[in-house]
Amino acid sequence: MKELIKEGIEKDRHRGLIIQIKVEGGIRLLLASLERILVSLVLLLASLERILKSLVLLLASLERILKSLVLLLASLERYS
């Protein structure tokens, strides 16, 4: 009887260890996935920063063009 109890306890420990290993493996996979997501987000933010900088430069160029057009229109009005 004692031997059966010992075997049952050993099987329960073994099952517990297997479950623990599976849970730890799942957590590791989840953490690795989260790390990849974070790296992707950092790269995305860097790309968005470059896009925003380009848009700022574009807006500055458009502002210069509009100022030139205003000056041109003012000149045309004076000569007409």
C-alpha positions as CSV (number, residue, x, y, z in Angstrom):
1,M,0.0,0.0,0.0
2,K,2.8,2.4,0.9
3,E,4.5,1.6,-2.4
4,L,1.3,2.5,-4.3
5,I,1.0,5.8,-2.4
6,K,4.7,6.6,-3.2
7,E,4.2,5.8,-6.8
8,G,1.1,8.0,-6.9
9,I,3.0,10.9,-5.3
10,E,5.9,10.4,-7.8
11,K,3.5,10.4,-10.7
12,D,1.8,13.6,-9.4
13,R,5.2,15.3,-9.1
14,H,6.1,14.2,-12.6
15,R,2.8,15.6,-14.0
16,G,3.4,18.8,-12.0
17,L,6.9,19.2,-13.5
18,I,5.6,18.6,-17.0
19,I,2.9,21.2,-16.5
20,Q,5.4,23.6,-15.1
21,I,7.8,23.1,-18.1
22,K,4.9,23.6,-20.5
23,V,3.8,26.8,-18.8
24,E,7.4,28.1,-18.7
25,G,7.9,27.3,-22.4
26,G,4.6,29.1,-23.2
27,I,5.7,32.2,-21.2
28,R,9.1,32.2,-23.0
29,L,7.3,32.0,-26.4
30,L,5.0,34.9,-25.4
31,L,7.9,37.0,-24.2
32,A,9.8,36.4,-27.4
33,S,6.7,37.4,-29.4
34,L,6.3,40.5,-27.4
35,E,10.0,41.4,-27.9
36,R,9.5,41.0,-31.7
37,I,6.4,43.2,-31.5
38,L,8.3,45.9,-29.6
39,V,11.2,45.9,-32.1
40,S,8.7,46.3,-34.9
41,L,7.0,49.2,-33.1
42,V,10.4,50.9,-32.6
43,L,11.2,50.5,-36.3
44,L,7.7,51.8,-37.2
45,L,8.2,54.8,-35.0
46,A,11.5,55.6,-36.6
47,S,9.9,55.4,-40.0
48,L,7.1,57.7,-38.9
49,E,9.6,60.2,-37.5
50,R,11.4,60.3,-40.9
51,I,8.0,60.7,-42.7
52,L,7.1,63.6,-40.3
53,K,10.5,65.3,-40.9
54,S,9.9,65.0,-44.7
55,L,6.5,66.5,-44.3
56,V,7.8,69.4,-42.4
57,L,10.4,70.0,-45.1
58,L,7.7,69.8,-47.7
59,L,5.5,72.2,-45.9
60,A,8.4,74.7,-45.6
61,S,8.9,74.4,-49.4
62,L,5.2,74.9,-50.0
63,E,5.3,78.0,-47.8
64,R,8.1,79.4,-49.8
65,I,6.3,78.7,-53.1
66,L,3.1,80.4,-51.8
67,K,5.1,83.5,-50.6
68,S,6.7,83.7,-54.1
69,L,3.3,83.4,-55.7
70,V,1.9,86.2,-53.5
71,L,4.9,88.4,-54.5
72,L,4.4,87.5,-58.1
73,L,0.7,88.4,-57.9
74,A,1.4,91.6,-56.2
75,S,3.9,92.5,-59.0
76,L,1.4,91.7,-61.7
77,E,-1.2,93.9,-60.0
78,R,1.2,96.8,-59.9
79,Y,2.0,96.5,-63.6
80,S,-1.6,95.9,-64.8
